[in-house]
Amino acid sequence: MTSETFPASINTVGELRASGHVQRDVRDEIRSNLLSALRDGRDPWEGIVGFESTVVPQLERALIAGHDVVLLGERGQGKTRLLRTLVNLLDEWTPVVAGSELDEHPYEPILPETLRRAADLGDDLPVQWRHRSERYSEKLATPDTSVADLVGDIDPMKVAQGRSLGDPETIHFGLIPRAHRGLIVINELPDLSERIQVSMLNVMEERDIQVRGYSLRLPLDVLVLASANPEDYTNRGRIITPLKDRFGAEIRTHYPLELVDEVDVIEQEADLVASVPEFLIEILARFTRYLREHPSIDQRSGVSARFSIAGAETVAAAALHRAAITGEEPAVARPVDLESVIEVLRGKVEFESGEEGREREILEYLLRKATADAVRANLGGTDMGALVTLLESGDGVRTGDRIPAAEVIAAFDDDPAVTELLEQLAAKLDLDEAEYASALEFALEGLFLARRIGKEPDERGRTVYRVDPEDLADR
């Protein structure tokens, strides 16, 4: 019998023993399945980007050692996403005692009621099967979390049914006992009050629970995982020393170290409602990285990956908004749509004290810097003199959040030199025809940032690229 196929024919503990099933605890399951994946060259961390040579090897060693783990890192570094992938290292199906409150293994019942049933029924004890997705529990730690939430408390309904207060069967189990034979993840662990953290000490070390002085001791089989923000760890809250000591591994996470990883995270996570050329994604990735380095930004708070993801989604939404108004098809984002990122997302960035009133100025500067870098990286060495020459003899090129792509293209009147340049841009940027206007705007913005052309708003609020912007007011 393998763990990869649902064993529908096995319905009693006798049939389970006859099948040759071998009981493994959670740590053994994870260790064995992780080692098998590594030997076979399979990636057990699907969807995790940027941690391949840093966080993942540390986590793998911790899991092989059978340690409980706490991940420390600023917001938006993928801590919860990483912890959620661990469920894939469990056996796909596992047997449990049918009707068990804690999903006990048929070979090892631990509750008084289940022990009685096992003694009475013997090999006829009924068995059910749980998928690994049902063996994962997650709790966001909040200051109002109680011991009853995590560990358990007396259930007044069971007392009302006639049981005495001293009866262990009057306990209503909390999240941690109910994660028996599975994973329990506590996000933002320092937000738990110290009194509540103390209630976890027995679970972490002795692997049992104590509720209101009951003598009930349950040998729990559970892997405890947690996440924490270092800023919360040192200020708003902290992990108490005895609990911290019980985690076998404390692993620091980080934001993507390479630009390509930042881009991959955006492309993987963003839900885009319109086409967004990759060079725009790259600009957002560079913008986010500059925010994480700038002294005016509160780096203790960090700049979440959600900022760049939301930025890409906002740019796509701006493109679809324009398409709905102008009727252009398909909806394709252009550099002009980047302006909406600052308007919508400025509240997602924490500034240092003393920067009041300069927030927009700082964001606009860093966005221009990111755009200039993207132009150099993608269009470096491209002769864009044809655009400058055309602008010298014309009225300029107008663009804006309500100007369709066809109008931007039409401004060049099928100039052969510009057409040839456009083909070069499309080849360099790997664009299709629907994205030509976006490429032209990208090139124009690059020329403006290189101070080869001017850029100003006209009387209708549209953006005008011209060689001689000083004459714009006289037109």
Residue pairs with C-beta under 8 A, 6 or more apart in sequence:
1 7
1 10
1 19
1 20
1 21
3 91
3 92
3 93
3 94
4 92
4 93
5 93
6 93
6 129
7 19
7 93
7 129
8 129
9 15
10 16
10 19
10 21
10 95
10 127
10 129
11 126
11 127
12 123
12 124
12 125
12 126
12 127
13 106
13 107
13 118
13 122
13 123
13 124
13 125
13 127
14 122
14 123
14 124
15 127
16 95
16 106
16 107
16 127
17 123
21 95
23 105
23 107
23 108
24 32
24 91
25 181
25 221
26 90
26 181
26 182
26 183
26 221
26 222
26 223
27 63
27 66
27 223
29 89
29 90
29 91
29 94
30 63
30 86
30 89
30 90
30 223
31 63
31 64
31 66
33 44
33 89
33 90
33 91
34 44
34 60
34 63
34 64
34 89
35 64
37 43
37 44
37 89
38 44
38 60
44 85
44 88
44 89
45 51
45 56
45 82
45 85
46 85
46 88
47 81
47 85
47 268
48 56
48 78
48 81
48 82
48 85
49 78
49 256
49 261
49 264
49 265
49 268
50 78
50 254
50 255
50 256
50 257
50 258
50 261
50 262
50 264
50 265
51 78
51 82
51 253
54 254
54 257
55 71
55 82
55 251
55 252
55 253
55 254
58 249
58 251
59 69
59 82
59 249
59 251
61 249
62 69
62 248
62 249
62 251
63 69
63 86
63 89
65 248
65 249
66 248
67 247
67 248
67 249
68 204
68 223
68 224
68 225
68 226
68 246
68 247
68 248
68 249
69 225
69 226
69 247
69 248
69 249
69 250
69 251
70 189
70 225
70 226
70 227
70 228
70 239
70 244
70 247
70 249
70 250
70 251
71 79
71 82
71 83
71 225
71 226
71 227
71 228
71 251
71 252
71 253
72 227
72 228
72 229
72 230
72 233
72 250
72 251
72 252
72 253
73 79
73 227
73 229
73 230
73 252
73 253
73 254
74 229
74 230
74 231
74 255
74 300
74 301
74 302
74 304
75 229
75 301
75 302
75 304
75 306
76 255
76 302
76 303
76 304
76 305
76 306
76 307
77 253
77 254
77 255
77 302
77 304
77 305
78 253
78 265
78 305
79 187
79 227
79 253
80 138
80 185
80 187
80 227
82 253
83 185
83 225
83 227
84 136
84 138
84 185
86 136
86 183
86 223
86 225
87 132
87 133
87 135
87 136
87 183
88 132
90 132
90 135
90 182
90 183
91 132
92 131
92 132
93 129
93 130
93 131
93 132
94 105
94 129
94 130
94 132
94 135
94 181
95 105
95 106
95 127
95 128
95 129
95 130
96 103
96 104
96 105
96 106
96 127
96 128
96 129
96 130
96 181
97 103
97 104
97 105
97 106
97 109
97 114
97 117
97 118
97 125
97 126
97 127
97 128
98 125
98 126
98 127
98 128
99 126
99 128
100 109
100 111
100 114
101 111
101 173
101 178
102 110
102 111
102 173
102 177
102 178
102 180
102 181
102 218
103 130
103 135
103 180
103 181
103 182
104 110
104 111
104 114
104 180
104 181
105 181
105 221
106 118
106 125
106 127
109 115
109 117
109 118
110 180
110 218
110 219
111 169
111 218
112 168
112 169
113 169
117 125
118 125
134 182
135 179
135 181
135 182
135 183
136 182
136 183
136 185
137 175
137 178
137 179
137 182
137 183
137 184
137 185
138 184
138 185
138 186
138 187
139 145
139 149
139 150
139 175
139 184
139 185
139 186
139 187
140 187
140 188
141 186
141 187
141 188
141 189
141 190
141 191
141 192
142 191
143 191
143 192
143 193
145 191
145 192
145 193
145 196
146 153
146 196
147 153
147 174
147 195
147 196
147 199
148 172
148 174
149 174
149 175
150 174
150 175
150 176
150 196
150 199
150 200
151 173
151 174
151 176
151 177
151 199
151 200
151 203
151 209
151 210
151 211
152 171
152 172
152 173
152 174
152 177
152 209
152 211
153 171
153 172
153 174
153 211
153 212
154 165
154 170
154 171
154 172
154 211
154 212
155 170
155 171
155 172
158 169
158 170
158 172
159 165
159 170
163 169
163 170
164 170
166 214
168 214
168 215
168 216
171 211
171 214
171 216
173 209
175 184
176 184
176 200
176 203
176 209
176 220
176 222
176 224
177 209
177 218
177 220
179 222
180 218
180 220
180 221
180 222
181 221
181 222
182 222
182 223
183 222
183 223
183 225
184 222
184 223
184 224
184 225
185 225
185 226
185 227
186 192
186 224
186 225
186 226
186 227
187 226
187 227
188 227
188 228
188 229
188 232
189 197
189 226
189 227
189 228
189 239
190 228
190 229
190 232
190 233
190 236
190 237
190 238
190 239
191 232
191 236
191 237
192 237
194 240
197 239
197 240
197 243
198 240
198 242
198 243
200 224
200 243
201 242
201 243
201 246
202 208
202 209
202 210
203 209
203 220
203 222
203 224
204 224
204 243
204 246
204 247
205 246
207 219
207 220
207 221
207 222
208 217
208 218
208 219
208 220
209 216
209 217
209 218
209 220
210 216
210 217
224 247
226 247
228 239
231 300
231 301
231 302
233 239
244 250
255 262
255 289
255 292
255 302
255 303
255 305
256 262
256 264
256 265
256 305
259 282
259 285
259 286
259 289
262 285
262 288
262 289
262 305
262 308
263 278
263 281
263 282
263 285
265 305
265 308
265 309
266 281
266 284
266 285
266 305
266 308
266 309
266 311
266 312
267 278
267 281
269 305
269 309
270 276
270 309
270 312
270 313
270 316
271 313
272 312
272 313
272 316
273 313
273 316
273 317
273 320
273 331
274 316
274 317
274 319
274 320
274 323
274 330
274 331
274 332
274 333
275 316
275 319
275 330
275 331
275 332
275 333
275 434
275 435
276 312
276 315
276 316
276 319
276 332
276 333
277 332
277 333
277 429
277 431
277 435
277 438
277 439
277 442
278 429
278 430
279 374
279 378
279 429
279 442
280 312
280 315
280 333
280 334
280 335
280 337
280 338
280 438
281 312
282 374
282 377
282 378
283 335
283 338
283 367
283 370
283 371
283 374
284 308
284 311
284 312
284 315
284 338
284 341
284 370
285 308
286 369
286 370
286 373
286 374
287 308
287 311
287 341
287 366
287 367
287 370
288 303
288 305
288 307
288 308
288 311
289 370
290 366
290 369
290 370
291 297
291 303
291 307
291 349
291 366
292 299
292 302
292 303
294 362
294 366
295 352
296 351
296 352
296 355
296 358
296 362
297 303
297 349
297 350
297 351
297 352
297 362
298 350
298 351
298 352
301 350
303 348
303 349
304 348
306 348
307 345
307 348
307 349
310 344
310 345
310 348
311 341
311 345
314 340
314 341
314 344
314 345
315 333
315 337
315 338
315 340
315 341
316 331
316 333
317 340
318 333
318 337
318 340
318 401
319 331
319 332
319 333
319 334
319 337
320 331
321 401
322 328
322 331
322 337
322 401
322 402
322 403
322 404
323 329
323 330
323 331
325 402
326 402
326 403
326 404
327 404
328 404
328 405
328 406
330 434
332 405
332 434
332 435
332 437
332 438
333 438
334 399
334 405
334 408
334 437
334 438
334 441
335 371
335 438
335 441
335 442
335 445
336 399
336 400
336 401
336 441
336 463
337 401
338 367
338 371
339 401
340 401
341 367
342 360
342 363
342 364
342 367
346 359
346 360
346 363
349 359
349 363
351 358
351 359
351 362
355 362
368 449
371 445
371 446
371 449
372 446
372 449
372 450
374 442
375 442
375 443
375 445
375 446
375 449
375 450
376 446
378 428
378 429
378 442
379 425
379 428
379 442
379 443
379 446
382 421
382 424
382 425
382 428
382 443
383 421
384 421
384 443
384 446
384 447
386 415
386 417
386 418
386 420
386 421
387 418
387 421
387 440
387 443
387 444
387 447
387 453
388 447
388 452
388 453
388 467
389 417
390 412
390 415
390 417
390 418
391 397
391 453
391 465
391 466
391 467
392 467
392 468
394 411
395 466
395 475
396 464
396 465
396 466
396 467
396 472
397 408
397 411
397 412
397 440
397 444
397 464
397 465
397 466
398 407
398 408
398 411
398 458
398 462
398 463
398 464
398 465
399 408
399 441
399 444
399 462
399 463
399 465
400 460
400 461
400 462
400 463
403 462
405 434
405 436
405 437
405 438
406 437
408 437
408 440
408 441
409 436
409 437
409 440
412 418
412 419
412 440
421 443
422 436
422 439
422 440
425 431
425 436
425 439
425 440
425 442
425 443
426 432
426 433
426 435
426 436
426 439
429 435
429 439
429 442
431 438
431 439
444 453
444 455
444 465
445 455
447 453
447 465
448 454
448 455
448 465
453 465
453 466
453 467
454 465
454 466
454 467
454 468
454 469
454 470
454 472
455 463
455 464
455 465
455 466
455 469
456 463
456 464
456 466
456 469
456 472
457 463
457 464
458 464
458 472
464 472
466 472
